[in-house]
């Protein structure tokens, strides 16, 4: 079986994770104190129809299964800092199967809770309950919210964008060239 990132017809999600988010997380093992980064897993082609979210999973069932693991991770990985949660989402995004994806999960009770959640109606519910952006009817990019706002510019040079924010620009990792 191929990785989701190899079979998606549009690889915007995968490209963002691979070229922007993962390098950022390597440079920033912890997020600056006043910076809040939240990832909302949506399947490619998710839509709002008559007020309800429809997860299209245009790239196959694996896409939705990985999104459910990510949604469940957000619930059960609460005590982790946002770097750990974003790293987990990045790992899950790049897997060839749900079984492989489970290797990304933390060991012990938390990992078991996430896996159980994703394979149950709870996973479906959490995935479909992700807060769909106001005024947006269809999604084709990963949905990242930074300090409460979605900014498309961040997808193309994530680190540069973060380092221009008041909440991060004095961080020593932003001051390095």
C-alpha positions as CSV (number, residue, x, y, z in Angstrom):
1,X,0.0,0.0,0.0
2,X,1.3,3.5,-0.8
3,X,1.5,6.4,1.6
4,X,-1.4,8.8,1.5
5,X,1.0,11.5,0.5
6,X,1.9,9.4,-2.6
7,X,-1.6,8.7,-3.7
8,X,-3.4,12.0,-3.1
9,X,-4.3,13.8,-6.3
10,X,-3.4,17.1,-4.7
11,X,-0.5,16.9,-2.3
12,X,-0.9,20.4,-0.6
13,X,-1.3,18.7,2.8
14,X,1.7,16.5,2.3
15,X,3.8,19.2,0.8
16,X,3.0,21.5,3.8
17,X,3.9,18.9,6.3
18,X,7.1,17.8,4.6
19,X,8.5,21.2,3.5
20,X,7.1,23.5,6.2
21,X,5.8,22.0,9.4
22,X,8.4,19.2,10.0
23,X,11.4,21.4,9.5
24,X,9.8,24.0,11.8
25,X,9.3,21.4,14.5
26,X,12.9,20.3,14.2
27,X,14.1,23.9,14.7
28,X,11.5,24.5,17.5
29,X,11.3,21.6,19.8
30,X,9.1,23.8,22.0
31,X,6.7,26.5,20.9
32,X,7.4,30.1,22.2
33,X,5.3,30.7,25.3
34,X,2.8,33.2,23.8
35,X,2.4,31.3,20.4
36,X,-0.6,29.0,19.9
37,X,-0.6,26.7,16.8
38,X,-3.5,24.4,16.2
39,X,-4.0,21.9,13.4
40,X,-7.5,20.9,12.3
41,X,-7.5,17.6,10.4
42,X,-9.9,17.8,7.4
43,X,-10.0,15.4,4.5
44,X,-9.1,16.8,1.1
45,X,-12.3,18.1,-0.4
46,X,-14.2,18.5,2.9
47,X,-17.2,20.7,2.4
48,X,-19.9,22.5,4.3
49,X,-23.3,21.6,2.8
50,X,-26.4,23.1,4.3
51,X,-24.5,23.9,7.5
52,X,-23.2,20.3,7.9
53,X,-19.6,19.2,7.4
54,X,-19.1,16.5,4.8
55,X,-15.8,14.6,4.9
56,X,-15.3,13.7,1.2
57,X,-12.1,11.6,1.7
58,X,-11.5,12.2,-2.0
59,X,-8.2,10.4,-1.6
60,X,-9.5,7.2,-0.1
61,X,-10.5,5.7,3.2
62,X,-6.9,5.9,4.6
63,X,-7.1,9.7,4.4
64,X,-10.2,9.7,6.7
65,X,-8.7,7.0,9.0
66,X,-5.6,9.1,9.5
67,X,-7.7,12.3,10.1
68,X,-9.7,10.4,12.7
69,X,-6.4,9.4,14.5
70,X,-5.4,13.0,14.4
71,X,-8.7,14.2,15.8
72,X,-8.6,11.6,18.6
73,X,-5.0,12.6,19.3
74,X,-6.2,16.2,19.9
75,X,-8.6,14.9,22.6
76,X,-6.5,12.4,24.4
77,X,-3.1,13.9,24.0
78,X,-4.2,17.1,25.9
79,X,-1.3,17.4,28.3
80,X,1.3,17.5,25.5
81,X,2.6,20.8,24.3
82,X,1.6,21.8,20.8
83,X,5.0,20.8,19.4
84,X,4.4,17.2,20.5
85,X,0.8,17.1,19.1
86,X,1.9,18.7,15.8
87,X,4.8,16.2,15.6
88,X,2.3,13.4,16.1
89,X,0.0,14.8,13.4
90,X,3.0,15.0,11.0
91,X,4.0,11.4,11.7
92,X,0.4,10.2,11.2
93,X,0.1,12.1,7.9
94,X,3.0,10.2,6.4
95,X,1.9,6.6,7.0
96,X,0.9,3.8,4.5
97,X,-1.7,2.1,6.7
98,X,-3.6,2.6,9.9
99,X,-1.4,-0.2,11.5
100,X,1.7,1.8,10.6
101,X,0.1,5.0,11.8
102,X,-0.5,3.4,15.2
103,X,3.3,3.2,15.6
104,X,3.3,7.0,15.8
105,X,1.1,7.0,18.9
106,X,2.5,7.3,22.4
107,X,3.0,4.1,24.3
108,X,0.6,3.2,27.0
109,X,-2.8,4.3,28.0
110,X,-2.9,7.5,25.9
111,X,-2.0,5.7,22.7
112,X,-4.6,3.0,23.5
113,X,-7.2,5.7,24.0
114,X,-6.4,7.3,20.7
115,X,-6.4,4.1,18.8
116,X,-9.7,2.9,20.4
117,X,-11.3,6.4,19.7
118,X,-10.2,6.4,16.0
119,X,-11.7,2.9,15.4
120,X,-15.1,3.9,17.0
121,X,-18.0,6.2,16.4
122,X,-16.2,8.6,18.7
123,X,-13.5,9.1,16.0
124,X,-16.0,9.8,13.4
125,X,-17.8,12.3,15.7
126,X,-14.6,14.1,16.6
127,X,-13.4,14.2,13.0
128,X,-16.7,15.7,11.8
129,X,-16.8,18.1,14.8
130,X,-13.6,19.8,13.8
131,X,-14.4,23.5,13.7
132,X,-14.9,24.3,10.0
133,X,-13.6,27.7,9.2
134,X,-16.3,30.5,9.0
135,X,-17.0,31.7,5.5
136,X,-15.2,28.7,3.9
137,X,-17.2,26.1,1.9
138,X,-14.4,23.7,0.8
139,X,-10.9,22.9,2.0
140,X,-7.9,21.8,0.0
141,X,-5.0,22.9,2.3
142,X,-4.2,21.8,5.8
143,X,-6.0,24.0,8.2
144,X,-3.6,25.6,10.7
145,X,-4.7,28.3,13.1
146,X,-2.0,30.5,14.6
147,X,-2.9,32.6,17.6
148,X,-6.6,32.2,16.8
149,X,-6.3,33.1,13.1
150,X,-5.9,31.2,9.9
151,X,-3.4,32.9,7.6
152,X,-2.8,31.3,4.2
153,X,0.6,33.0,3.9
154,X,1.9,30.7,6.6
155,X,1.6,27.7,4.3
156,X,4.4,28.9,2.0
157,X,7.1,29.9,4.5
158,X,5.9,28.8,7.9
159,X,9.0,29.6,9.9
160,X,9.3,33.0,8.4
161,X,5.7,33.8,9.1
162,X,5.9,32.6,12.7
163,X,9.1,34.5,13.3
164,X,7.4,37.8,12.2
165,X,4.7,37.4,14.9
166,X,5.0,39.5,18.1
167,X,4.6,36.3,20.1
168,X,7.7,34.7,18.5
169,X,10.0,37.3,16.9
170,X,12.3,37.7,19.9
171,X,12.7,33.9,20.4
172,X,16.3,33.0,20.0
173,X,15.5,30.5,17.3
174,X,13.9,33.3,15.2
175,X,16.9,35.5,15.7
176,X,19.2,33.0,14.1
177,X,19.8,33.3,10.4
